[in-house]
Structures are given as C-alpha cells and as structure tokens.
Amino acid sequence: MAAMHQTLPDILDDYQLLEPDDRYRLLIDLGRELEPMPEALKTDATLVRGCSASVWVYPLPGDDGRLRFLADSNAAITKGIIALVLRAVDGRSAKDILATDIAGELAPFDLSRQLSSNRTQGIPNMIALIRETAARYA
C-alpha cells in the first residue's frame, strides 16, 4: 500500500514488480489516498479538458511559495494516474515544477502500454494545466 509520503521512484519500484491486474489495484489505492476535494471546487474552471473521465485539479498555493494540488476524478484508475502526476509536483515551488519533466518522471510507468488510450489521453492536458498553474505563481 503506497502512502502519500512515498516518492515516485518508491512507487515505481513496487509497480514494476506487479502483474498488470495488481498495477491497476496499486493505481486505485493511490487514487484513494488523495486528499478529498470538496464538491464546491469541482467546477468547469477546474475541469481538465480532453479526459475521457471527469478530472478536476485545483491549486493550493502555500505561504511558503510551494504549490499543492487538490484533484479528483469520477474514475478510479484515472484518479490513480492523477495521484502519480501529483507525486511529481505536489509541495514543490512553482519554479521547481516548471523545471520538472513530469511526463519524463511518469515514463517508466509506461502507462500508455498498461492502460487504454482513452485513460491516458488526458495526462498531457493534466500536466499542461499544472505547468500553466506553476507559471502563474512562478
């Protein structure tokens, strides 16, 4: 069971040892661990375009210059993918986020091979939204 303090490389170590069905379960578990997103924040403005499932991402800029994100999806696997994306950026400064190759950090998970294309097509849009948010705060 991956806890929120687990880093992306730690999760990857676990993930690579698993069979495809167990990988799905790991993603679902990661999604369940996301901080709950209040329904009031699930608006058209926080909706990520181009995802087959509904995905919402809401930035929480901290006083310390670090960005955190609340996110949710109506699909369990998609929510797990969001959790992976957030592991790459959550709690980092806007400048750090802009310098992070988020897609590169997710590449070893080979999500496009594990999941149907309609589950992964929204990932670039999610990453773009996070980067745009970071650019606003940088």
Residue pairs with C-beta under 8 A, 6 or more apart in sequence:
1 29
2 10
2 11
2 14
2 26
2 29
2 30
2 33
3 33
4 33
6 87
7 87
8 84
8 87
8 88
8 105
11 26
11 30
11 84
11 87
12 108
12 109
14 26
15 23
15 26
15 109
16 108
18 26
20 114
23 114
24 77
26 80
27 76
27 77
27 80
27 81
27 83
27 84
28 76
28 77
28 79
28 80
29 80
30 79
30 80
30 83
30 84
31 73
31 76
31 77
31 78
31 79
31 80
31 81
31 82
31 83
32 76
32 79
33 83
34 70
34 71
34 72
34 79
34 82
34 83
34 86
35 70
36 72
37 56
37 58
37 70
37 71
37 72
38 70
41 56
41 58
41 70
42 54
42 56
42 72
43 56
46 56
46 57
46 58
47 54
47 55
47 56
48 55
48 56
48 57
48 122
48 125
48 126
48 129
49 125
50 121
50 122
50 125
51 73
51 78
51 121
51 122
51 125
51 126
52 75
52 78
52 118
52 119
52 121
52 122
53 73
53 74
53 75
53 78
53 119
53 122
54 73
54 74
54 75
55 71
55 72
55 73
55 78
55 82
55 122
55 126
56 70
56 71
56 72
56 73
57 69
57 70
57 71
57 82
57 126
57 129
57 130
57 133
58 69
58 70
58 71
59 67
59 68
59 69
59 133
59 137
60 67
60 68
60 69
60 70
61 67
61 137
62 68
65 93
65 94
65 137
66 91
66 92
66 93
67 89
67 90
67 91
67 92
67 93
67 94
67 97
67 133
67 134
67 137
68 90
68 91
69 86
69 89
69 90
69 130
69 133
71 79
71 82
71 83
71 86
72 79
72 82
73 79
73 82
75 119
77 115
77 119
78 119
78 122
81 111
81 115
81 119
81 120
81 123
82 126
84 106
84 109
84 111
85 102
85 106
85 123
85 126
85 127
85 130
88 100
88 102
88 105
88 106
89 96
89 97
89 100
89 102
89 130
89 134
92 100
94 133
94 134
94 135
94 136
94 137
94 138
95 134
95 138
97 130
97 131
97 134
98 131
98 134
98 135
98 138
102 127
102 130
102 131
103 123
103 124
103 127
106 123
111 119
111 120
111 123
112 120
